[in-house]
Amino acid sequence: MKLLTFAGLLLAAALLAGCKDAAAPAEPGKAAAAKIPVTTAAIEAEAKGFTVGAPMATRTVYVFFDPQCPHCAALWQAAKPLKSQAKFVWIPVAFSGETGAAQGATILAASDPVAKMEENEASILAKSGGITAASGVDAQKEQVKKNTALLTRFGVESVPATVALHAQTGQLVTAEGSMPTAELAARLGLQAPAQ
């Protein structure tokens, strides 16, 4: 009888080994191993966004954003006065799910992504839900997924996420969340606009 019970337990264990509860938290060792250090080189190699500001600027500021995020829309507005001092590369991610992914893909696919972003962020700030997603943007959706995977590998859990080299010291600067223009300028080592 004990042999039969032991055999039954082995069979049950074998069957359950292929199953994993998607809602279960990741194993601590595996999550930590997947993280990589935040670098501008990794962003340049793997992420895709669109450029706002001085295209030939020596300073580049990377901003990961979710098209559904009101804090991202606020940072979009706060960064505008600084665009003459740096090239801002806005990189869509999909932390909010499929709607954000489709809107990010639509922005990337637009003939004028800056205008499409402006439309989206104005709609988000007005609490109107953002732009209507376009069809036929599957390649851009894949890129949004890649952008999201990169940000996740960095260990970043919220957007907007800003990455740059400080304009004065050259040290890596990372920040999560929105901030007013003056604070953003100070963090990046840029000149704050006159009030």
Residue, then its C-alpha position, 0 to 999 in steps of 0.5 A: m500500500k505504501l508503494l502505491t501511495f508513493a507512486g501516486l505522489l510521484l505521478a502527481a508531482a510530475l504532472l504538476a511540474g509542468c504547471k505554473d500559477a501565472a498569478a504567483p510571484a516570481e521566484p526571488g532568485k530568478a527576478a534578481a538574475a534577470k535585472i541588468p544595470v541601467t545604461t544609455a548604451a543598452i537603451e540606444a541598442e534596444a529601445k526605439g522612440f521618437t525625438v523631440g528637441a534639438p536633434m543635433a544636441t550632444r545631450t540626450v535624455y531618454v524618457f520611457f512613458d506609457p501613453q495611458c499615464p497622466h504623470c507621463a503627460a505632465l512630464w511631457q509638458a514639463a520637458k517642453p521648455l528644455k527641448s532647446q538644450a537637449k534631444f529628448v527621446w520618448i520611448p513608449v512602453a505598455f505598463s497599462g496593458e493593451t491600450g497603452a501598447a496600441q497607443g504607443a505603437t500608433i505614436l511610433a507609426a505616425s508620420d509626425p510622432v510629435a504631433k500624435m504624442e501631443e494629441n495623446e498627452a492633451s487627451i490624457l490630461a483632459k481625462s479623455g483616454g488618449i488617442t484612438a489606436a491605429s490598425g496595422v501597427d503590429a511591428q510597432k507593437e512588438q517594439v513597444k513590447k521590447n521597450t517594456a521588456l528592457l525597462t523591466r529588465f532594468g528593474v524599473e517599476s513605474v513611469p515616466a522613467t528618465v535616463a540621461l547623463h548629467a550635462q555638467t558631471g557626465q554621471l548617469v541620472t535616473a528618475e522615476g515620476s513626473m516633476p516640474t520643469a525647474e526640478l527636471a532641469a536641475r536633475l539633468g544639469l540643464q539651465a532652468p528657464a526664466q520664470 
